[in-house]
Amino acid sequence: MAHFYLSAAHKSSGKTTLSIGLCAALAARGLNVQPFKKGPDYIDPLWLSAAAGSPCSSLDLHVEPRDAVYKRFQQRIHGADIGVIEGNKGLFDGLSLDGSDSNAAVAKLVDAPVILVIDTRGMTRGIAPLLQGYVGFDQELTIAGVILNQVGGARHEGKLRAAVETYTNIPVIGAIPRDQRLSIDERHLGLMPSNEHQAAQQKIESIREVIESHADLDKIIEIASSTAAPAPQEQPAEAVVEAGSIDVTIGVAKDAAFGFYYAEDLQAFHTAGANIEYFDTINDKSLPDVDALFIGGGFPESAMQELEANESMRAAISDVIESGKPAYAECGGLMYLCRSLKWQDKQCRMVGVIDADVVMHERPQGRGYVSVEETAQHPWAKDEQAATVAAHEFHYSRLENLRQDYLFAYEVRRGYGINGKSDGLIHKNLLASYTHLRDVAGSHWVRRFVSYVRRCKERGQECLK
């Protein structure tokens, strides 16, 4: 299947906006578009999924090995007409000096030609040595085209095109002007999530119109089609769920405050034998009949007055957790379960099952990849493969006035977590963490959580700690 990798010289070059526009434009041509995002991210995949009309898949060499990433790519692109892979940061950037976890490494792994996005503000002839350097740095990588972004006008575009055509063999396949229609409101974690942006589809359409007018879609499809199609992969045996084997129900918070979930993790709940019932923490007055709760990340601070106002929902969640039913919360979910949340001189009451107050700060308190080691207190069934977990965190909040006798499921080896040393606070059958987990090879957290829910359901009150 045709596919290409959209990368850049550095972060904030416009990759995500261009990826959104390209996904929407290709889908508008009637193509079945499969989007991918490199690295840990919730927000960009929300936009890419909406633009392509297909759930975005994340490719991350930090949390799973190369062969598993490649297998994931094969499975997800099978049946699609074209795959659009958006990189993160710069083409050659990553944690490792040898580039083994970089965008270039992923592009080579999945045999994807690279289309490089260059932010051309303040640049003319200088684009040529930049491109020459990128082409020469890794001869195994195919840089098949360049898109000029933030072009200042026809004269600016002409100078850029002349420099690229004179000094390189890289075709210019787009020149995107500075256009307010391409802007998306930003927040402290990045782009505003499309799950709460009421005008998301209108914004996607505006971006599509600009990209269609200023990028050569035919050339992009030609580049994407130049690579060998990966061999189709059958779904693994564990992904097949027999009829009647769904025996537990997990309530998942999904609304304007909470929406940070990996699509493949949610699919893994079904594989593990669990049904998902979504609920809205802002508008619903009660919970569905569930055996457990999963409250993921999001922006609870942006909706904290609405969350506080929904007293019946806060009480219902408190009752479920205090009754001993299992619950899992990540980042924003952890914040919501605390006693209060303070942001911009306002403080609101939250659920209150965790004896701590959450305070938002101007700078990130935990950011990037983390490595956590499970403690003996971890409530889920032990998994020797998952003893040390590679994951990620990104939060501007910190817990204050935290009760000192809590047990923790993780010792932090890299990152910050709750207090710089520990993460995964345990209260009864609740596990609440700043760490965001991925259900990947070697760390199937969904299966472990569902097994724990099933065991608690069978034991009833005996499972209450």
Disulfide bonds with the S-S distance in Angstrom:
Cys456-Cys463 2.24
